[in-house]
Structures are given as structure tokens and as C-alpha cells.
Amino acid sequence: MASLVKAMKPGAILVVVDFERIEGVTADWIMGHVRAGKEVFRKEIEDAGLTLVEEVKIDGVKENYVLKFRKG
């Protein structure tokens, strides 16, 4: 994350699309292949210096989340 943030210009946007990882809800295959949940990734990205702009909701998308971050 540090090298990615360093390469970004001020005002640049990073969009993350990944699978939800919710124990007891998410499919076993996803649970076995996705390292961490949304909250963990959000914290890692914010700790690297980006600010969460919004969580984008897309009609019909149930297994994924979309987070939009901005640098400075």
C-alpha cells in the first residue's frame, strides 16, 4: 500500500472492489480465498494515508463491496 500511495498524485482516487467476507453468510469458496473482510482492508488503506470517500452501492451486486478512497 505504501508504494501505491506514494505513486498517487494528490486528489487521486483508488477504487477497491472485493468480495464480502461474512462468517456464516459468505460462500465457503470465498471465505477460503479472500484474506480479510472489508473493515480490515479499509483500515489498512486509511492507515496508508488515503481517506474513504464513499462506499458505492450497486443494484444487484450482493457478494461484493466497492470502496472509493482519495489521496489528500
Z-matrix of the N, CA and C atoms (Angstrom, degrees):
N
C 1 1.438
C 2 1.525 1 110.08
N 3 1.315 2 117.27 1 -40.45
C 4 1.461 3 120.04 2 -175.99
C 5 1.525 4 111.61 3 -59.17
N 6 1.325 5 118.00 4 -43.90
C 7 1.463 6 119.87 5 -179.02
C 8 1.527 7 111.33 6 -69.68
N 9 1.332 8 117.40 7 -33.71
C 10 1.457 9 120.89 8 177.09
C 11 1.529 10 110.25 9 -65.79
N 12 1.320 11 117.03 10 -47.58
C 13 1.466 12 121.07 11 -179.85
C 14 1.526 13 110.46 12 -63.30
N 15 1.314 14 116.86 13 -39.58
C 16 1.465 15 121.20 14 178.67
C 17 1.533 16 110.99 15 -61.00
N 18 1.321 17 117.23 16 -36.55
C 19 1.461 18 122.01 17 -178.19
C 20 1.532 19 113.02 18 -77.15
N 21 1.322 20 117.30 19 -16.86
C 22 1.466 21 121.39 20 -177.85
C 23 1.521 22 111.09 21 -80.47
N 24 1.332 23 116.20 22 142.43
C 25 1.463 24 121.50 23 175.03
C 26 1.534 25 108.93 24 -82.41
N 27 1.325 26 118.12 25 155.36
C 28 1.464 27 120.28 26 175.59
C 29 1.538 28 110.15 27 -55.44
N 30 1.320 29 116.05 28 135.43
C 31 1.457 30 121.45 29 -178.53
C 32 1.519 31 114.14 30 88.86
N 33 1.331 32 116.83 31 -8.17
C 34 1.469 33 120.67 32 179.99
C 35 1.525 34 109.84 33 -64.26
N 36 1.318 35 115.19 34 151.88
C 37 1.465 36 122.86 35 -177.95
C 38 1.530 37 109.60 36 -112.08
N 39 1.318 38 115.94 37 138.12
C 40 1.463 39 123.30 38 171.92
C 41 1.522 40 107.37 39 -119.80
N 42 1.324 41 116.61 40 127.73
C 43 1.464 42 121.58 41 177.42
C 44 1.522 43 108.06 42 -115.03
N 45 1.323 44 115.62 43 126.73
C 46 1.460 45 122.43 44 179.37
C 47 1.525 46 108.51 45 -111.34
N 48 1.333 47 115.72 46 126.89
C 49 1.467 48 122.07 47 175.25
C 50 1.518 49 106.30 48 -122.24
N 51 1.315 50 116.64 49 122.71
C 52 1.460 51 120.19 50 -179.12
C 53 1.520 52 109.28 51 -150.45
N 54 1.314 53 115.10 52 172.91
C 55 1.458 54 121.31 53 178.66
C 56 1.519 55 110.74 54 -79.36
N 57 1.328 56 116.54 55 140.44
C 58 1.463 57 121.10 56 168.97
C 59 1.532 58 107.10 57 -62.92
N 60 1.312 59 116.11 58 145.20
C 61 1.468 60 121.20 59 178.50
C 62 1.521 61 106.99 60 -130.10
N 63 1.345 62 115.45 61 89.06
C 64 1.450 63 121.28 62 -175.72
C 65 1.525 64 108.89 63 -121.93
N 66 1.320 65 115.46 64 113.74
C 67 1.470 66 121.69 65 -179.16
C 68 1.526 67 110.47 66 -53.28
N 69 1.339 68 116.43 67 129.45
C 70 1.455 69 121.81 68 177.87
C 71 1.519 70 114.44 69 84.73
N 72 1.333 71 117.12 70 -8.74
C 73 1.467 72 121.40 71 -179.55
C 74 1.524 73 110.62 72 -118.43
N 75 1.329 74 115.80 73 -47.98
C 76 1.460 75 121.92 74 -176.37
C 77 1.527 76 110.81 75 -72.56
N 78 1.325 77 115.78 76 144.01
C 79 1.473 78 122.21 77 178.78
C 80 1.528 79 110.64 78 -56.57
N 81 1.325 80 116.18 79 145.58
C 82 1.468 81 122.00 80 -178.72
C 83 1.528 82 112.22 81 -56.39
N 84 1.339 83 117.06 82 -40.37
C 85 1.466 84 119.94 83 -178.98
C 86 1.524 85 110.47 84 -59.12
N 87 1.319 86 116.80 85 -45.24
C 88 1.462 87 120.87 86 179.88
C 89 1.529 88 110.14 87 -65.34
N 90 1.312 89 116.94 88 -43.64
C 91 1.466 90 120.45 89 179.27
C 92 1.523 91 111.30 90 -57.50
N 93 1.323 92 116.84 91 -35.09
C 94 1.458 93 120.95 92 -179.09
C 95 1.516 94 114.62 93 -81.22
N 96 1.340 95 117.72 94 -13.12
C 97 1.456 96 120.76 95 -174.92
C 98 1.531 97 114.87 96 -117.33
N 99 1.301 98 117.46 97 -14.68
C 100 1.463 99 120.70 98 179.75
C 101 1.521 100 107.72 99 -100.75
N 102 1.327 101 117.14 100 122.85
C 103 1.465 102 122.96 101 -171.94
C 104 1.520 103 113.51 102 -63.57
N 105 1.321 104 116.95 103 -40.24
C 106 1.466 105 119.29 104 -173.38
C 107 1.518 106 109.91 105 -152.37
N 108 1.316 107 115.24 106 168.40
C 109 1.452 108 121.18 107 179.29
C 110 1.520 109 112.97 108 -86.50
N 111 1.306 110 114.93 109 175.05
C 112 1.462 111 123.04 110 -177.22
C 113 1.530 112 112.22 111 -55.45
N 114 1.309 113 117.88 112 -43.14
C 115 1.463 114 120.76 113 -176.88
C 116 1.524 115 112.01 114 -63.35
N 117 1.340 116 116.39 115 -38.18
C 118 1.473 117 120.73 116 179.01
C 119 1.519 118 109.96 117 -65.46
N 120 1.334 119 117.13 118 -47.77
C 121 1.464 120 119.84 119 -179.67
C 122 1.526 121 111.19 120 -64.07
N 123 1.329 122 116.71 121 -40.55
C 124 1.463 123 119.96 122 178.74
C 125 1.520 124 110.44 123 -58.77
N 126 1.329 125 117.07 124 -47.19
C 127 1.472 126 121.07 125 -179.49
C 128 1.529 127 110.91 126 -62.38
N 129 1.342 128 117.26 127 -43.84
C 130 1.463 129 120.65 128 179.93
C 131 1.531 130 111.10 129 -60.33
N 132 1.324 131 116.83 130 -41.70
C 133 1.458 132 120.99 131 -178.04
C 134 1.528 133 110.54 132 -71.80
N 135 1.320 134 117.04 133 -41.40
C 136 1.462 135 119.95 134 176.42
C 137 1.526 136 111.25 135 -65.72
N 138 1.314 137 118.03 136 -39.58
C 139 1.468 138 122.01 137 177.52
C 140 1.523 139 111.53 138 -62.97
N 141 1.339 140 116.55 139 -26.53
C 142 1.466 141 121.36 140 178.55
C 143 1.532 142 111.72 141 -80.02
N 144 1.350 143 117.31 142 -8.37
C 145 1.456 144 119.72 143 173.93
C 146 1.516 145 116.48 144 115.39
N 147 1.327 146 118.12 145 3.76
C 148 1.457 147 120.05 146 178.05
C 149 1.525 148 109.89 147 -96.58
N 150 1.325 149 115.95 148 158.00
C 151 1.458 150 122.54 149 -179.49
C 152 1.518 151 109.44 150 -112.98
N 153 1.320 152 116.28 151 132.57
C 154 1.465 153 120.15 152 176.37
C 155 1.519 154 108.77 153 -68.00
N 156 1.328 155 116.24 154 127.08
C 157 1.460 156 122.26 155 178.17
C 158 1.522 157 109.27 156 -93.79
N 159 1.342 158 116.00 157 -47.36
C 160 1.464 159 119.95 158 179.58
C 161 1.522 160 110.29 159 -168.33
N 162 1.326 161 113.99 160 159.36
C 163 1.453 162 121.04 161 167.63
C 164 1.522 163 105.30 162 -102.47
N 165 1.308 164 116.42 163 117.39
C 166 1.456 165 122.63 164 -175.20
C 167 1.524 166 109.06 165 -85.46
N 168 1.319 167 116.01 166 129.53
C 169 1.463 168 121.93 167 176.19
C 170 1.521 169 108.26 168 -100.83
N 171 1.318 170 116.93 169 129.96
C 172 1.460 171 122.30 170 179.48
C 173 1.518 172 108.07 171 -120.12
N 174 1.324 173 116.33 172 120.08
C 175 1.467 174 121.42 173 179.96
C 176 1.524 175 110.33 174 -53.80
N 177 1.319 176 116.09 175 133.40
C 178 1.454 177 122.04 176 176.67
C 179 1.517 178 114.82 177 87.25
N 180 1.321 179 117.54 178 -12.33
C 181 1.465 180 120.96 179 178.91
C 182 1.522 181 107.40 180 -91.96
N 183 1.333 182 115.90 181 113.72
C 184 1.464 183 120.18 182 -174.38
C 185 1.518 184 113.84 183 -111.76
N 186 1.319 185 117.84 184 -28.78
C 187 1.465 186 120.30 185 -175.15
C 188 1.514 187 113.38 186 -98.01
N 189 1.322 188 117.86 187 -3.07
C 190 1.456 189 120.94 188 -176.19
C 191 1.518 190 111.30 189 -122.14
N 192 1.332 191 114.84 190 162.15
C 193 1.453 192 121.55 191 170.99
C 194 1.522 193 108.12 192 -127.86
N 195 1.330 194 116.02 193 157.81
C 196 1.457 195 122.41 194 179.17
C 197 1.532 196 107.26 195 -131.13
N 198 1.319 197 116.77 196 120.62
C 199 1.459 198 122.16 197 178.17
C 200 1.530 199 108.70 198 -117.27
N 201 1.317 200 115.89 199 135.44
C 202 1.461 201 122.10 200 -178.66
C 203 1.532 202 108.56 201 -115.78
N 204 1.338 203 115.83 202 123.79
C 205 1.459 204 122.42 203 -177.90
C 206 1.536 205 109.99 204 -119.94
N 207 1.336 206 115.85 205 156.97
C 208 1.470 207 121.45 206 177.34
C 209 1.522 208 109.27 207 -131.53
N 210 1.324 209 114.01 208 144.76
C 211 1.472 210 119.58 209 173.86
C 212 1.522 211 109.10 210 -91.45
N 213 1.341 212 114.57 211 128.35
C 214 1.455 213 122.81 212 175.40
C 215 1.445 214 113.40 213 42.11
